Structure formats: structure tokens, C-alpha cells
């Protein structure tokens, strides 16, 4: 409970111990934590969101996330929750997609077709190949 005086009015603020303006934001994932997260998701990716995900039960996925959590916390020491790791993974995917999108140059349809050397050649079918 916190109060402040504003022009003679006392305003009381009540915050739960686990939230509100007084709770501190945890630090971003460290490079070591990100490396461990990426390594483990790469290993377990097919079960979590790839070809095997439809055959993997939610209990098995929770176990995988728990294993990933243990490995990330072992290198980072920040006691990350599974929700934090999932959020970190989603943020990393978004950042990567945004970087790719910034480097993509879109060429209007029809431009650049049939011009220059190698007309009619496909990529990798150049002269002498």
C-alpha cells in the first residue's frame, strides 16, 4: 500500500505483491540463455512446432519445455519460467523476420525479366556449367 498527497487529496494505491507498478521487469535473456534456448529448440523443434508436433501430446511438449527451461536456467542462473522462454523465443522469431523483411527488395512483376546476359537461363545453368 502506498499513498501520495495531491492538492490536499490523499490517493491510496494498492498493488498485489506479484504485479502492479512496483513489480520489476526481469532482464532480457542473456546471450548464453538465447544460445541455450535456440540450441534446444533446434533439437526439439520437430516435436514442438514441426512435422512431429501433431503426434506429440501436450504433456510431452510440456516435458520438453521443462527440459529446455532446466538447460537455459543452468547457463543463465536467472530462474526463467517456461512462459518467459516461450515469449523470448517468439520475440526472437519476430526480430529475425523483421530483419529479413528489411533486407528484402521487392521487384515489381515483369521488371528484370529477360534482360542482360544469360537470357533464358535458370539459376545455376550458366555458361560452361
CORDAFEN-V857603 format. One record per pair of residues at least 6 apart in sequence whose ideal C-beta (glycine too) atoms are under 7 Angstrom apart, sorted by sequence separation. I is the first residue (numbers start at 0). J is the second residue. D is the distance in Angstrom with one decimal. If there is no record, write none. Layout:
I/J/D
I/J/D
This chain:
14/20/6.5
45/51/4.4
46/52/6.3
72/78/5.8
2/9/5.5
3/10/5.6
14/21/5.1
40/47/6.7
72/79/5.8
2/10/6.5
28/36/6.9
71/79/5.8
117/125/5.8
2/11/4.6
46/55/4.5
2/12/7.0
0/11/6.4
1/12/4.8
68/79/6.5
0/13/5.6
46/59/6.9
47/60/6.1
68/81/5.3
71/84/6.1
46/60/6.8
47/63/6.2
65/81/6.9
68/84/6.0
46/63/5.9
64/81/4.8
67/84/6.4
43/63/4.9
43/67/6.9
40/67/6.8
39/67/4.4
36/67/6.8
39/70/5.6
35/70/5.4
36/71/5.4
35/71/4.6
32/71/5.2
35/74/4.9
32/74/6.4
31/74/4.7
32/75/3.9
31/75/5.9
32/77/7.0
29/75/5.6
32/79/7.0
36/84/6.1
40/88/6.1
26/77/6.9
36/87/6.3
25/77/7.0
36/88/6.2
25/83/6.9
33/91/6.8
28/87/4.7
